[in-house]
Amino acid sequence: MWARVSEHEDIDMVDPADLLEQAVAARDSGNLEEAARLFNTAGNIYMSVAEYGDALEAFTRSLELFRQTDDEEGVGDALYNLGVAQINLEQWADAAKSCEEAAKIFSKVSNDAGSADALYALALAHLGLGQFEEAMKLFKKAQRAYKALGNNQGVAAILMDIGNAYAEREDWVNAEKAFKKALKVYQELDDPAGIGDAYSLLGDIAEVNNNQRKAAEYFVEAAENYLRAELTDVAREAVERAEGKLWDIPKATRRRLRKRIDDIIDGLPEEITEEEDDEDLDFGDDFLSDAGL
């Protein structure tokens, strides 16, 4: 789940602590709108580095100021972002309240993208509350909203969450259907990371159902796409899972997959062992002598 970033925000290479100081200064000087924006930007930066508690505090302060300035768009953004932070902190009831209020505001100001985001987040909050059927209704409503907006990344993300929700209930049939739908969307988008994720989860299901041949094929597909996305760590994990199944599958499939597995392994960077890492840090006596140590 992602926070909403204003078109005026640039969160690259910015220290959120500096932004918080600027926000307090703007607030104290009476520039509440600028202060609210700065708090919101700081919250987005904290979200990007998984500092959810700090993000929650920043979004709360942003929300208070946007309300004081009667900026409904700002209130909607801050409420939604607050809800996403609460989801990541598993504060499900608070998250549901924040996201529902955000959805109402976005609907009022005709912000269709905001409404779709808020519905998606609201679905996740209800899922966290254990309200599966209500969550499914909201997921599908958000999916329709994203389709209308042409936001296929949003559609794929929802399908993945629907699949994960079914998998949590060990409903492998519906989980597989959702992941295959997500895979199709990711393939249309030519999103190798998304394709890799979908294939990996399909591999998990095949493995649970003891279909080792299909699991091996899915993990190879996942590894190839992770490698294409330059996600080498997860590519390595996926190809190792595929390789571990080679002796449990028919010989013809094993031969076919062996070359693809070897090509993936050849394309991966060499792993650095702890011993090699320590050697890199061993500067030697000459260095220490030159440094006067």
C-alpha positions in Angstrom: 0.0 0.0 0.0 1.4 3.4 -0.9 1.0 6.9 0.5 -0.3 9.7 -1.7 2.3 12.2 -2.8 1.3 15.7 -3.8 2.5 17.0 -7.2 4.4 19.6 -5.2 6.3 17.1 -3.2 9.9 16.0 -3.9 10.9 13.3 -1.3 14.2 12.4 -2.8 17.4 13.1 -0.8 15.5 15.1 1.9 16.0 14.7 5.6 12.5 14.4 7.2 13.8 16.0 10.4 14.7 19.1 8.5 11.2 19.2 7.0 9.7 18.9 10.5 11.7 21.9 11.6 10.6 23.9 8.6 7.0 22.8 9.2 7.1 24.0 12.8 8.6 27.3 11.7 5.9 27.7 9.0 3.2 26.9 11.5 4.5 29.3 14.1 4.7 32.1 11.5 1.1 31.6 10.6 1.6 29.8 7.3 -0.6 26.8 8.1 -1.0 25.6 4.6 2.8 25.4 4.0 3.2 23.7 7.4 0.6 21.1 6.6 2.2 20.3 3.3 5.7 20.0 4.9 4.3 17.6 7.6 2.7 15.5 4.9 5.9 15.4 2.9 7.9 14.3 6.0 5.3 11.6 6.6 5.7 10.3 3.0 9.5 10.1 3.5 9.1 8.2 6.8 6.7 5.8 5.0 9.2 5.2 2.2 11.8 4.0 4.8 9.2 2.0 6.8 9.3 4.4 9.8 5.6 4.0 10.3 5.3 5.5 13.8 7.1 8.7 12.8 4.9 8.8 9.6 1.8 8.5 11.7 2.8 11.4 13.9 3.6 13.6 10.9 0.4 12.8 9.1 -1.6 13.5 12.3 -0.1 17.0 12.5 -0.6 17.5 8.8 -4.3 16.6 9.2 -4.8 19.0 12.1 -3.5 21.9 10.0 -5.3 21.0 6.8 -8.5 21.0 8.8 -7.7 24.4 10.2 -7.3 25.8 6.7 -10.5 24.1 5.4 -8.5 22.5 2.6 -10.7 19.5 1.8 -8.2 17.9 -0.7 -5.5 18.2 1.8 -7.7 16.7 4.5 -8.5 13.8 2.2 -4.8 13.2 1.4 -3.7 13.4 5.1 -6.5 11.1 6.2 -5.7 8.5 3.6 -2.0 8.7 4.4 -2.8 8.4 8.1 -4.9 5.3 7.3 -2.0 3.7 5.3 0.3 4.3 8.3 -2.2 2.8 10.6 -2.6 -0.3 8.3 1.2 -0.8 8.5 1.1 -0.5 12.3 -1.9 -3.0 12.3 -4.2 -0.4 13.9 -7.0 -1.8 11.9 -10.0 -0.1 13.5 -8.4 3.3 13.4 -7.3 2.7 9.8 -10.8 1.8 8.7 -12.1 5.0 10.3 -9.5 7.1 8.6 -9.9 5.5 5.2 -13.7 5.6 5.2 -13.6 9.3 6.0 -11.0 9.9 3.3 -13.2 8.1 0.8 -16.2 10.3 1.6 -14.1 13.5 1.2 -12.6 12.4 -2.1 -16.0 11.5 -3.4 -17.3 15.0 -2.3 -14.5 16.8 -4.1 -14.7 14.4 -7.2 -11.2 13.1 -6.7 -11.7 9.7 -8.5 -8.0 8.6 -8.0 -8.2 9.5 -4.3 -11.5 7.6 -4.0 -10.0 4.5 -5.6 -7.0 4.6 -3.3 -9.1 5.1 -0.2 -11.4 2.2 -1.1 -8.4 -0.1 -1.6 -6.9 0.9 1.8 -10.3 0.5 3.4 -10.5 -3.1 2.0 -7.1 -3.9 3.6 -8.3 -2.4 6.9 -11.4 -4.6 6.9 -9.3 -7.6 6.0 -7.2 -6.8 9.0 -10.3 -6.7 11.2 -11.2 -10.2 10.0 -14.2 -9.0 8.0 -13.4 -11.0 4.9 -16.6 -10.6 2.9 -16.7 -6.9 3.4 -13.1 -6.6 2.4 -13.8 -8.6 -0.9 -16.6 -6.2 -1.7 -14.4 -3.2 -1.2 -11.5 -4.8 -3.2 -13.8 -5.3 -6.1 -15.2 -1.8 -5.9 -11.7 -0.4 -5.8 -10.7 -2.6 -8.7 -13.6 -1.2 -10.8 -12.5 2.3 -9.9 -8.9 1.7 -11.0 -10.1 0.1 -14.2 -12.2 3.2 -15.0 -9.1 5.3 -14.4 -6.9 3.1 -16.5 -4.7 2.4 -13.5 -3.7 -1.2 -14.3 -0.9 -1.2 -11.7 -3.6 -0.6 -9.1 -5.8 -3.4 -10.6 -2.8 -5.8 -10.4 -2.0 -4.9 -6.8 -5.6 -5.5 -5.7 -5.7 -8.9 -7.5 -2.5 -9.8 -5.6 -4.0 -8.8 -2.3 -7.2 -10.8 -3.1 -5.0 -13.8 -3.9 -3.1 -13.4 -0.7 -6.4 -13.1 1.3 -7.6 -16.4 -0.2 -4.3 -18.0 0.4 -4.5 -17.1 4.1 -7.7 -19.0 4.2 -6.1 -21.9 2.3 -8.6 -21.5 -0.5 -6.0 -22.4 -3.1 -8.4 -22.5 -6.1 -9.5 -18.8 -5.7 -6.0 -17.7 -4.7 -4.6 -19.3 -7.9 -7.3 -17.6 -10.0 -6.5 -14.2 -8.5 -2.7 -14.6 -9.0 -3.2 -15.7 -12.6 -5.4 -12.6 -13.3 -2.7 -10.4 -11.7 0.0 -12.2 -13.8 -1.9 -11.4 -17.0 -2.1 -7.7 -16.1 1.6 -7.5 -15.2 2.4 -9.2 -18.5 0.4 -6.6 -20.4 2.3 -3.9 -18.4 5.6 -5.7 -19.0 6.4 -5.3 -15.3 9.1 -8.0 -14.6 9.0 -7.5 -10.8 5.2 -8.0 -10.8 5.4 -11.0 -13.1 8.1 -12.5 -10.9 5.9 -12.0 -7.8 2.9 -13.6 -9.4 4.8 -16.6 -10.7 6.5 -17.0 -7.3 3.1 -17.1 -5.5 1.7 -19.6 -8.1 4.8 -21.7 -7.4 4.0 -21.6 -3.7 0.5 -22.9 -4.4 1.7 -25.7 -6.7 4.2 -26.7 -4.0 1.5 -26.8 -1.4 -0.6 -29.0 -3.7 2.5 -31.3 -4.3 2.7 -30.5 -8.0 6.5 -30.3 -8.1 6.7 -30.1 -11.9 4.5 -27.0 -12.1 6.2 -25.5 -9.0 9.6 -25.8 -10.6 8.4 -24.2 -13.8 6.8 -21.3 -12.0 9.9 -20.7 -9.9 12.0 -20.6 -13.1 9.7 -18.1 -14.6 9.8 -16.1 -11.4 13.6 -16.2 -11.3 14.0 -15.1 -15.0 11.7 -12.1 -14.4 13.3 -11.1 -11.1 16.7 -11.2 -12.9 15.2 -9.0 -15.6 14.1 -6.6 -12.9 17.6 -6.7 -11.4 16.2 -8.1 -8.1 19.1 -10.5 -7.8 18.5 -11.7 -4.2 14.9 -12.8 -4.9 16.0 -14.2 -8.3 18.6 -16.3 -6.5 16.1 -17.6 -4.0 13.6 -18.5 -6.7 16.1 -20.3 -8.9 17.4 -22.3 -5.9 13.8 -23.4 -5.1 13.4 -24.5 -8.7 16.8 -26.3 -8.8 15.8 -28.1 -5.6 12.9 -29.7 -7.3 14.7 -31.1 -10.4 15.0 -34.6 -9.1 11.3 -34.7 -8.2 10.0 -34.0 -11.7 10.0 -36.0 -15.0 13.3 -36.3 -16.9 12.1 -34.4 -20.0 11.0 -31.4 -17.8 14.3 -31.6 -15.9 16.3 -31.4 -19.1 14.3 -28.5 -20.4 14.5 -26.5 -17.1 18.2 -27.3 -16.5 19.5 -25.0 -19.3 17.2 -22.1 -18.2 18.3 -22.6 -14.6 22.0 -22.5 -15.6 21.4 -19.4 -17.7 19.8 -17.7 -14.7 22.7 -18.7 -12.4 25.2 -17.5 -15.0 23.4 -14.1 -15.0 23.5 -13.7 -11.2 26.4 -11.8 -9.6 28.7 -13.9 -7.4 27.7 -14.1 -3.8 30.2 -12.5 -1.3 30.8 -14.8 1.7 31.3 -13.5 5.2 35.0 -14.5 5.0 35.5 -12.5 1.8 33.7 -9.6 3.4 36.1 -9.7 6.3 39.0 -9.8 3.9 37.8 -6.6 2.2 37.9 -4.9 5.6 41.4 -6.2 6.5 43.5 -3.2 5.6 46.7 -5.0 6.7 49.7 -3.9 8.9 51.1 -1.5 6.2 47.9 0.5 6.1 47.7 0.8 9.9 51.4 1.8 10.0 50.9 4.5 7.4 47.9 5.8 9.4 50.1 6.0 12.5 48.2 3.3 14.3 
